[in-house]
Amino acid sequence: MAGNGDLRALVEEAGLTRREVARWVNAVAERRGQHLGCTHTSVARWLDGAQPRWPIPLLLAEVLGRRLGCELTVADLGLRDRRPPAPDPFDGLSVARTVSDIRRAVVELTGRDMNRRNFLLGSTFGAAAFSSPALFWSTATGAEPELMEHGGTGRVREADVERIRQTVVMFRKLDRAQGGGDLRDTVVNHLNGVARTKLSGSYGDDVGRGLFRAVAELTELAGWLSFDSGRHALAQRYHIQALRLAQAADDRAYGAYVMANMACQAVYLGHGWEAVQLARAAQQGARGSLTHRGQALVQAMEARGHAALGDQRSCAEALSRAELNLERADGQEDPAWCQYFDKAELRHEFAHCHRDLHVPSATQEFANEAIGLRTDGYTRRCAQDTTFMAAAHLDEGELDQACAKANEALEIAVTLNSSQCNDFLREFRTRLKPYAGERVVRDFTEHAEEMYAGMAV
């Protein structure tokens, strides 16, 4: 007889009519809080070979198994097991409670990132997810430092920690020159190896604190590179873990830097208010541990948040504080992670803020100053500042100058693999659509398509 012979045989062996099968399946479902509404007609279709929707196969196996006094699987019924995959218990957004939890979290996050090509690819960034880690970090003052001593396999020495620091410095230079797209996977793989071998190794309290500080920098870098690759949900998780590592290392200054980068990501994705709160919490939580240069960096991120909100006065105040602190910086005590923040970088922040405040003349002035002050190796920033100038020309109705500057930005951007640069150029091209009939715009569009050779920019 055609149809599902296995299911038909089991129903007959159980001595149940089609109505009874339907009634029992509905009853079991009701006890689980589900309403299915199966009928004898539904059962007839299953017997004839139709595949019932999930979780009916599981309920059928339970009903017939109880009746027959044995345990049945969905496959025993001749049905396909289409149960949805179990949710991954690890989301990377939770704050690790203990030092051991931090070690495991970094290994878990990097392992999933390396081994699952589409890990979190469909997930979205949620600004609210930064609230809990930020609160945990900013309120954990006055407590005794966490004990870092660990007895694992392989002795970790200060020289090992220093190599991690130097590797981070090298990676940061490459990032500024090349963008994060091509570098991200390399850094994640390196971080996974460090987490599995060094964090799990054997070390005393002093070496352990330095190790956690170095791994915090490497983890934050993985977050930044994920951000620059357009993987925002993933970047958010790396930032959260980096903040917790910095806290375990009792490095409040670096924790403030991580929160500044959280603010940077938040404002980039349109969350100006959250960016302001993160930057302010970073300044308060640092509690005097930031150098003048570090303070300037964090205050610049606060200014970005105000600019995104259209608050010109608060933005100007934050930029003024940043400028004053940078003038006071002597560089002698600055940690490596903030040494890049110089006059050119601050001028870039001025340009970025005035772009968001829709003040095109100031945007052009500051972006041009930033480019003039730059040293070699800051290719991404040059591409961004040039794009800002193009957009400012467009704001002032100067179409020829806008397209000329955009062509310059294109020439720089194609040497990079940076989602940020591509996004700024994509935004500029969108704003050109009302002028699509103009020859200069057609020429620029053709040039862009040729330069990117089919890439979506």
N, C-alpha and C positions, 0 to 999 in steps of 0.2 A: 504494500500500500504506500502511495506517495506521501511525502510530508516528513515530519520529524518522528522517525520510528523509535528513537530512544525515549523521547518524552511520552509518546503514546503508550509504550510498554510500561513505563513506570506508573503512569496514571491508572492503567488497567490493573497493574499489580497492587496498587494502593486501594483499589475498589472504590474510587471516587468518580462521581459524575462530573460533567463539565461545570454545572452550576455549583457543585460543592467545591471544586477547585477554585473557581472564581471567588466564592464566598470566603474561603479560608485565606486566600491571598490578600483580599481586601481587609480581613480581620487583623492579620499580622501587620499590614501596612498601617492600619489605624493605631495600633499599639505603639508604633514608631512615630506617630504624629503626621502620617502621610495619608492623603485621600487619593485612591487610584480609580475607583469606579469600574473595576473589571467585571465583565459579564460572561455568560456561557459562550457568547459569540466570540469574545476575545480569546477564550480558551480554544475554541474550534480553529481560529486562525493560527494559534501557536502550534497546534497539533498538525496543521497543514503545512507548516514550515516557516511561518512568519517569525521574525525575531522580535520579541517584546522589548519595550523600552526599559532602560535601567531605572529602578532596581528590581523590576519584576523577576528576572531570572534568579536573583539571589533569594527572593521570597518564595519562589516556586521550589527551589532546592530545600529551603527550610521546611515548607509545608509537606512535601513528599517524603523528606527524610524523617520527620517526626512520625508520619503515618506508617512508614516502613521500618522504623526503629534502627536506622543507620544514618551515617553522615554522607550527604550527597554534595557534589560540586556542581557548578554551572555547566561544566563540560560533560558531566554524567547525563545531563538532560539534553545533550545535543545542541546546546545554545552557546553563543559567544559571550565571553566575559568582557563586557564593555564598561566596567566600572571606571569612574574618573580616577586619574592618578592621585595618590595621597598627597596632600599639601606638604611642601617642604617646611619642616619645623624651624629652619634657620632662615631668618629674613635679613639679618645684618643691620637692622635698625635699632635693635635693643641695646641698652647699655650693659656691658659686662659687669657683673657684680664683684667678681674677685679677679685677682691676677691670673689665676689658672684659667678662668673664663675668657680673659682677654687673649691669652695664647691660643686657645682653641678657636676663638672667633676669627682671628686673622688667618689661621690655617684654613678654616672652613670657607671663608669668603674668597680667598685667593684660589683655593682648590676648585670651587664651583665656577669661578670666573675663567680659569684655565681650561677646565674639562667640559664645560657646557657652552658651546658656541653662542647660543642665544640666551644665556643666563640674564634674566631681568630685562631682556630686550624690549618686551612689551609693557614693562612697568613704567610708571610715571614718577616724576619728582614731586614730593610733598613737603612744602616748606614747614608745615607743622611738625614733621618728624624730627626736626632739629631741636625742638623745644625741650624735650626730656633730657637729651644728652647735655645740652647747654646749661640747663638748670642743675643737673647733677654735678657738672664741672664747677659752676660758679658758686655753688653752696657748699662745696666740700673743703672749705677752708677751716683751719684750726684743728683738723683731725690729725692724728699721728700718721706719718708717711707709711705707705704700704710696704711690707717686707718683700724685698725682691729676690732674696736668696733662693736658689733652686738647685736641686740635685738631680741632674739628668745625664744623658749620655754625651760625652764630649765636653772637654773643658773650654769655656769661653773666656778669652782674655781681653784686656783693654785694646790690644792691637787688632783684634777681630772687630771690635766696636768702631775703631777708627777707620777701618777699611769700609765699613758700611757708610760712615759719614762721608768719606771721600767719594764713594760711589754715587751717593745722592747729589753731591756737588757737581759731578760730571754729568749726571742725568739731567740736572736742572739747566745746565748750559746747553745741552743738546735740545732740550724742550724749547727754550727761548729762540733757538736758531732754526729749528726744524718743525715745531709744532708737535702736538701730542699723539697724532694718529699712528705714526709708524713706531713710536717709542713705547706706547702703552703696554703692549703684550710683553715686551722685554722686561719692563719694570715689575709687572705683576708676577712673572715667573721668578724673577730674582727675589721679590718679597716673599713668595711662597717658600722658596728654599731657605731663606733666612729665618722665617717663622718656624719652619719644621726642624731646623738643625740648631740654630743659635738660641731662639727663645726657649726651646725645649732642652737646652744643654745644661751644663753645670757651672754656676757662677755665684759669687758672693753678692752682698747687698750693693756695694758701690758699683761694681761692674754691671750688675743687673739694672741699676738705675740708668746708667749710661746707655746700656743696650736698648732698654725700652724707649729712651729718648731718640736714639738713632732709628729704631724701627718705626717710631711715630712719624719721623720725617719721611721715611720711605713709603709709609702707608698714605700719608697726606699727598705725596707726589703721585702715587697711583690714583688717588682721587682726582687730583688736578688734571692728570693726563686723560682720565676717563671723561671729565668735564670737557676738555678740549677736543675729545673725540665724539662728543654728542651723546655719551652714555650717562645721562644725568642721574637716573635712579641708582646706577652702580657707583657713580662718583659720590653721591650722598652717603652711601654706606661706608665707603673708605674714609670719608671725612669724619664720620661718627666714631669709627674705630681708632682713627688717628688721635682724636680728642681724648679718648679714654686711655690710650697709651701714654699721651703726654701727661695726663693726670696721674697715672701710676708712677711715672718718672719724676713727679713733683716738679714739673717744668711749666709753671703758669704762663711764662712768656710765650713759649711755643704753643701752649693751648690757646692763647689769645690770637696767635697767628692762624691757627686752624679755624677758629671761629670767624676771623676776618675773611678767610677763603670760603667759608660757608655763606657769609654775607654776600660775597662776590657772586657765588652761584645763584643765590636767591634773587638778587637784583637782576641778574642776567635773564632769569626766567620770569621776570615781571612781579616779583614779590618785594617791593620797596620797603614796606613797613617792617616786614620780618628782617630784612637786611639791616635796617637801622637798629632794631632791637638786638640783633646778634652782635653788631659792632659795638654797641654801648655795653652790652654784657661782657664782651671781651675786654674792654678798657677797665671796667669795674672789677672783673674777676682777676685781671693780671696783678692788681694790688701793688703797683710800684715796681714790678719786675721787668717792665718793658724799657728798653733804651729809648732815647729820643727818636731814633730812626724807626724803631718798632712802633712807637706811638703814632708817628706820622702815617705809617702804612695802615694801621687800623682806622685812624680817623679819616683817611681817604676813602675807605670802604663805607664808613658811615655817610660821608658826603654823597657817595653814589646812591645810597638808599634814599636820601632826601631829594636828590635830583630826579630819581624815578618817580617820586611822589609829587613833583612839581613845586617843592618847597625851596624856593631860591634863597631865602634868608638863612634857613638852617644849613643848607648846603654851603653857602659862603662862609658861615661860621666854622663849620667842620674843616673846610679847606684851609681857612686861615690858621686854625690850630695846627693842622698838618704841616703847613709851610713854616710856621714858627718852630715846631719841633725839629723839622729837617735842618733848619738853619743852625740849631743848637747841636746837631749830631756831629761828633768828631770821628766816628768810625772805629775807634780803638777798642771799644767793648761790644761792638755789634756782633751778634751771632751770624753764622754764615747765611741763614735762611732769609735775613732781611737786608743783607748788604747790597742787593740789587736795587733797592728802593732809593734812587738818587733824584737829582733835580729833573732829569729827563722823564723819569717815571712819574713824578708828581705832576709835571706839565701834562703828561698823558692823562692823568686822572682829572685835571682841570678840563681838558678837552672832552673827555668822556662825559663829565657832569654837564658841561654847557651844551653838548649835543642833546642830552636828555632834557635839558631845560629849554631847548629850542632857541638858543642864542647863537646864530651862525657865525657872526663876526668874531666872537670870542672863541668859538670852537676852532675856527681856522687859525687864529693867532696862537692858541695854546698847542694845537696839534703841530703847527709848523715849528714852534719852539722845541717841542719834544723831539722831533726828527732831527733838528739841528744840533741838539745836545747829545744825541745817542752815540754810543760807541758801537763797534762791530759786535755782532752776535745777538742782536735783538730784532731779528727779522719779523717775527710775528707782530711786535708792537709797531714797527714801521708800516706794516701792511694795514693795521687797524687805524693808525693815525692818518694815513693817506686816505683811507676810506671815509673817515670822519670829515676830512677836508672836502672830499667830493660831495658828501651829503650836505655840508654847509653851503657849498656853492649852489646846489640844487635848491636849498631853502631860499636863497636870495635870487632865484630865477636866472642864474648864470649857467645855462645848459651846456655851452661849449666847455667852460672851465670845469664843470662837474664831471663831464665825460672824460676830459683829459686826465683829471686826477684819478678817476675810477680806473682808467687804463693803466696808470702807474701802479695803483693798488693791485690790479690783476697780475701784472708782471712780477710783483713781489709774492703775492699769495700762492701762485702756482708752484713756487719753490718750497712751499710748506704743505703739511698735512694737518690743517687746523680747522675744526668745525666752527670755532668762533669767527675766524676770518671769513669763511664761506658764508656764515649766517649774515654777517654785516654786508657782504657784497650782494647776497640774495635780497636783503631788505632794500638795498639801493636800487637794484634792478626792478623790484616791485614798484618802487616809487617813480620809476621812469615810464611806466606803462601809459600814463596819459599823454606822453610825448612820443609814442611809438612811431608816429609818422614822420618825425624829424630825422633828417639824414644822419646827423651826428649820433643820435640814439641808435639808429639801425647799424651804423658802423661799430659802435661800442658793443652792441648785442652780438653781432657776428664775431667780433674779436673775442668776447667772453666765451662763446660757444666753441670757438676754435681752440682757445687756450685750455679749456677744461675738457675738451674732447668727450662730451657726453655726460660729464659729471654734473649732478644736480646742484647748481649754485644760483 
